[in-house]
């Protein structure tokens, strides 16, 4: 979910693993280093169904690009932010169909985390920290995305971590699940 701390936790985990001498590739989607990611980001600040569709299409292309470029390379850890869970932003019931399709097509990691945060807390964080809001960062959209995300997390056997606590506590929970110290 937006404002759940995904990027913060991914960066903290990447830094921790790198300090332990591990090789890490960190990809956050939509990425800001390629055409598809930049287009997806641009459409996130537009309104309407066509913007919703365009952001989803370019997001999907950005993820596929990352899969093609990075999953075959030799890393000790590959950390993708959003990845399969980006399908939760699609309209119902397409989100479920798309998730199941991509879960078969793209490489699936051993461990996947869904950082769960109540929509009102996510909205509070967004209002406090961001000048401009994406199309999915309004309270009603946050509620819809959370419901779809939790459903997909349960179907996909994700580890659900309560993320409405301090970043240090969330990091501790993630490390415990990965059994790394």
C-alpha positions as a printed Julia matrix, in Angstrom:
181×3 Matrix{Float64}:
   0.0     0.0     0.0
   0.99    3.57   -0.5
   2.7     5.09    2.56
   3.17    1.72    4.26
   6.96    2.13    4.33
   7.82   -0.2     1.42
  10.64    1.89   -0.01
  12.03    2.7     3.44
  12.09   -0.95    4.46
  13.53   -2.1     1.13
  16.34    0.45    1.41
  17.06   -0.47    5.03
  17.16   -4.17    4.17
  19.38   -3.53    1.15
  21.79   -1.45    3.24
  21.88   -4.07    5.99
  22.58   -6.91    3.55
  25.24   -4.91    1.7
  27.03   -4.2     4.97
  26.99   -7.96    5.59
  28.91   -8.4     2.32
  25.95   -9.59    0.26
  25.23   -8.47   -3.28
  21.85   -6.8    -3.56
  19.76   -5.45   -6.41
  16.97   -3.12   -5.3
  14.22   -2.24   -7.79
  11.29   -0.03   -6.9
   8.34    0.16   -9.25
   7.46    2.28  -10.99
  11.16    2.99  -11.5
  12.51    6.4   -12.4
  15.31    5.12  -14.62
  13.46    4.02  -17.74
  10.75    5.06  -20.18
   8.06    2.72  -18.8
   8.54    3.64  -15.15
   8.63    7.36  -15.91
   5.41    7.11  -17.95
   3.7     5.11  -15.2
   4.67    7.77  -12.65
   3.43   10.54  -14.91
  -0.02    8.96  -15.3
  -0.3     8.45  -11.53
  -0.78   12.21  -11.24
  -3.55   12.36  -13.85
  -7.21   11.58  -13.33
  -9.76    9.42  -15.07
 -10.04    5.87  -16.3
  -7.62    6.35  -19.18
  -4.94    7.56  -16.75
  -5.67    4.57  -14.51
  -5.29    2.2   -17.45
  -2.16    3.95  -18.74
  -0.47    3.92  -15.33
  -1.26    0.19  -14.98
   0.01   -0.61  -18.48
   3.28    1.27  -18.09
   3.73   -0.15  -14.58
   3.36   -3.66  -15.96
   5.9    -2.94  -18.71
   8.3    -1.5   -16.11
   8.06   -4.66  -13.98
   8.51   -6.93  -17.01
  11.57   -4.87  -17.99
  13.02   -5.37  -14.49
  12.32   -9.1   -14.6
  14.06   -9.42  -17.97
  17.05   -7.3   -16.99
  17.71   -8.27  -13.38
  16.4   -11.72  -12.44
  18.97  -13.61  -14.49
  21.89  -11.71  -12.95
  23.72  -13.19  -10.01
  22.77  -11.44   -6.76
  22.56  -12.82   -3.26
  19.33  -10.82   -2.84
  16.96   -9.25   -5.33
  14.49   -6.85   -3.71
  11.52   -5.66   -5.76
   9.15   -3.07   -4.31
   5.5    -3.65   -5.34
   6.21   -6.25   -8.06
   3.2    -8.63   -8.12
   1.22   -6.57   -5.63
   0.95   -3.77   -8.19
  -2.0    -5.75   -9.54
  -4.0    -4.64   -6.47
  -4.27   -1.23   -8.14
  -6.23   -2.69  -11.06
 -10.05   -2.55  -11.09
 -11.95   -5.55   -9.7
 -12.05   -8.37  -10.73
  -9.12   -7.74  -13.11
  -6.75   -7.43  -10.14
  -7.33  -11.07   -9.19
  -6.97  -12.4   -12.76
  -3.84  -10.32  -13.4
  -2.25  -11.38  -10.11
  -2.82  -15.08  -10.81
  -1.51  -14.72  -14.37
   1.65  -12.85  -13.36
   2.27  -15.14  -10.38
   2.62  -17.96  -12.91
   4.58  -16.02  -15.55
   7.16  -14.06  -13.55
   9.7   -15.52  -11.11
   8.22  -15.77   -7.64
  10.52  -15.24   -4.66
  10.66  -17.48   -1.62
   9.56  -14.65    0.66
   7.13  -11.84   -0.09
   6.01   -9.19    2.37
   2.8    -7.21    2.41
   3.21   -4.2     4.68
  -0.29   -3.65    5.98
  -1.37   -0.27    7.22
  -4.87    1.05    7.92
  -6.01    3.42    5.16
  -6.51    6.33    7.58
  -2.89    6.03    8.78
  -1.65    5.78    5.17
  -3.66    8.87    4.28
  -2.3    10.77    7.3
   1.28    9.96    6.24
   0.59   10.99    2.65
  -0.94   14.33    3.66
   1.98   15.04    6.0
   4.79   14.15    3.6
   3.66   14.81    0.03
   2.71   17.94   -1.83
   1.02   16.18   -4.75
  -1.12   13.09   -4.42
  -1.3    10.22   -6.87
  -4.68    8.95   -8.09
  -4.53    6.07   -5.59
  -3.56    8.18   -2.58
  -7.02    9.34   -1.55
  -8.8     7.66    1.35
 -11.41    5.79   -0.72
  -8.77    4.47   -3.11
  -6.52    3.48   -0.21
  -9.4     1.46    1.27
 -10.02   -0.34   -2.04
  -6.35   -1.09   -2.67
  -5.83   -2.37    0.87
  -8.79   -4.75    0.61
  -7.59   -6.11   -2.73
  -3.98   -6.27   -1.5
  -4.88   -8.21    1.64
  -6.92  -10.65   -0.44
  -4.03  -11.18   -2.87
  -1.57  -11.51    0.01
  -3.65  -14.31    1.5
  -4.13  -16.06   -1.85
  -0.44  -15.7    -2.71
   0.93  -16.81    0.65
   2.58  -13.49    1.47
   3.88  -12.67    4.92
   1.67   -9.86    6.21
   3.47   -7.42    8.48
   1.65   -4.78   10.47
   3.32   -1.56    9.35
   1.56    1.09   11.44
   4.38    1.1    13.96
   7.9     2.47   13.97
  10.22    1.79   11.03
  12.63    0.05   13.41
   9.91   -2.32   14.62
   8.87   -3.16   11.05
  12.51   -3.72   10.09
  12.89   -6.07   13.07
   9.81   -8.04   11.96
  11.14   -8.37    8.41
  14.58   -9.52    9.57
  12.99  -12.09   11.88
  10.95  -13.49    9.0
  14.07  -13.7     6.84
  16.05  -15.1     9.77
  18.95  -12.69    9.24
  20.81  -10.75   11.9
